[in-house]
Amino acid sequence: FPVTIPSFQDTTSTSSTVVFTATEMACKTDSKMVEKALFRTKGVKKVSINGESITVTFNPQKVNSDTLKSVIENTGTCEDPNAKVHKVEIQK
């Protein structure tokens, strides 16, 4: 008799993209620190940093833009890893 094998495509995996503007992104180390912190956040799929512009692609069912903003704000700088000096805004 014929057997139908169900398809296990994940139809729930949607992606959203948000672009942030962040201050105090003076050196490549700052960018790497922010990139690393974002990739450690569950649901983040892609991070692209160009100067003070940070583009993040993420799964909105696992994380939201407010959480991502907080991650960036709470990441230190190359001069002071404990400093929380990044001022972050979501670009419209």
N, C-alpha and C positions, 0 to 999 in steps of 0.2 A: 504494500500500500504506500502511496506517496507520503512523504514526511515534509512538512513545512517547517523550515528553520526560521525562527523569528529574527528580524534584523535588530541589531543592538546599536543602532546609531544614536549618538547622544544629541538629541534635538534641543536639549536645555543649555548647551554651551554657547551662550551669546557673548559677544564682546562689545565693550564700550571703550571709547578713547577720550581722554581728557588732556588738555594742555594747560600746564601751570607756568607761571612766571615766578622765579625765585631769586631773591637777592643773595649777595655774599657767595656767589659761585665763581670766585676769582681764579681758581687753578684747577687743573685736571684732577687732582686728588679730591677736591670738593665734589666734583661730578661723579667720580668713582664711588665715593662714600655714599652719596645720595642714591646712585644706581644700585649699589649693593643692598642698601636698606630697603629700597622698593622691591627688588627681586626676592628678598626674604619675606615679603608680605604675601600671604596666601591669596591667590586669585590674580596676581600680576602676571601678565603674559609677555609684555614687551615694554622696554624703556628706551627712549631716545632723548639724549641731552645735547642741546646745542646752545652753549653760553648759558643764559638765564632762562631759556625755554626748555621745559621738561614735558615730553609727550609720553603718556602711559596708556597702554592698552591692557584692559583688565576684564575679568568676569564679574559683572555687577551682582551676581548671586552670591559671591564670596567676599567682595570688598566694595566699598563705595568711595567716591571722590573725596569726601571729608576725611576718611581714614588715611587715604594716600597723602592728602595735604598735611595731615598731622605727622605722618612718617617723615616727610621732607623737612618740616619745621623742627622736628626733634633730632635731626641728624647734625652732627657737629661739622667742623671745618678742619682743613689740614693744619691750621694754626692752633686750634683748640677743639679736640674731638668731643669735649663736653659742652661746648657752646651751642646754644640753640638760637642762632642769629638769623637763620633763613626766614625772610618774610615772603610768604607764598600767597599768590592769588590765582584763581582759576580764570583763564582767558575765555572770553565769551565768543 
